[in-house]
């Protein structure tokens, strides 16, 4: 997955929904699983470290096409997920973006530690999912965040 910074990989949506998704994952297998779940709901880009994440986030904001959701691993090279999340929140504040209008960050990590979970929410994440990630867990969190509709809402 090296080199994604120069040529940001974008997987086009398979479905009708058009969320803009950034998957931040340095493990190819984990990326593939997340992309498989999320491509139905929007276009998925990938970043492989925290620094690349912040750059992709800034570029999308600058171009007026911000991400709707970022699935962010914590254990990343160059800059970990916590530092990337802090920087993303700082940038949104700088741009005058309110918490409710900002990107929804879902931490997707193997770390199942209450201190780490609390820290992530204090830093600004909106959901925290411990690996292994299932489609049910991920889609439920996305529904709670209002990113996708539940089946009941779709039938209305």
FENDADA-V452179 format. One record per backbone hydrogen bond with DSSP energy under -1.0 kcal/mol. CO is the residue of the C=O (numbers start at 1). NH is the residue of the N-H. E is the energy in kcal/mol with one decimal. If there is no record, write none. Layout:
{{CO;NH;E} {CO;NH;E}}
//
This chain:
{{1;4;-1.0} {3;7;-1.6} {9;46;-1.0} {11;44;-2.7} {19;43;-1.6} {20;68;-2.7} {20;69;-1.6} {21;45;-2.8} {22;71;-2.4} {23;47;-2.3} {24;73;-1.7} {27;31;-2.4} {28;32;-2.7} {29;33;-1.9} {30;34;-2.3} {31;35;-3.0} {32;36;-2.3} {33;37;-1.9} {34;38;-2.4} {35;39;-2.5} {38;41;-2.1} {39;14;-3.0} {41;19;-2.7} {43;21;-2.9} {44;11;-3.6} {45;23;-3.1} {47;25;-2.1} {49;53;-1.8} {50;54;-2.2} {51;55;-2.1} {52;56;-2.6} {53;57;-2.6} {54;58;-2.6} {55;59;-2.5} {56;60;-2.3} {57;61;-2.2} {58;62;-2.8} {59;63;-2.1} {60;65;-2.6} {61;64;-1.6} {68;104;-2.1} {69;22;-2.2} {70;106;-3.0} {71;24;-3.3} {72;108;-2.0} {74;76;-1.4} {74;81;-2.6} {77;50;-1.1} {77;79;-2.8} {79;50;-1.3} {80;84;-2.2} {81;85;-2.6} {82;86;-2.3} {83;87;-2.2} {84;88;-2.6} {85;89;-2.4} {86;90;-2.1} {87;91;-2.5} {88;92;-2.3} {89;93;-2.2} {90;94;-2.3} {91;95;-2.1} {92;97;-3.0} {93;96;-1.2} {98;102;-1.1} {104;70;-2.3} {105;126;-3.0} {105;127;-1.3} {106;72;-2.5} {107;129;-3.4} {109;131;-3.0} {113;117;-2.4} {114;118;-2.5} {115;119;-2.4} {116;120;-2.4} {117;121;-2.1} {118;122;-2.4} {119;123;-1.9} {120;125;-2.4} {127;107;-2.8} {129;109;-2.2} {134;138;-2.3} {135;139;-2.9} {136;140;-2.0} {137;141;-2.0} {138;142;-2.1} {139;143;-2.2} {140;144;-2.5} {141;145;-1.7} {142;147;-2.6} {143;146;-1.8} {150;154;-1.9} {151;155;-1.5}}
//
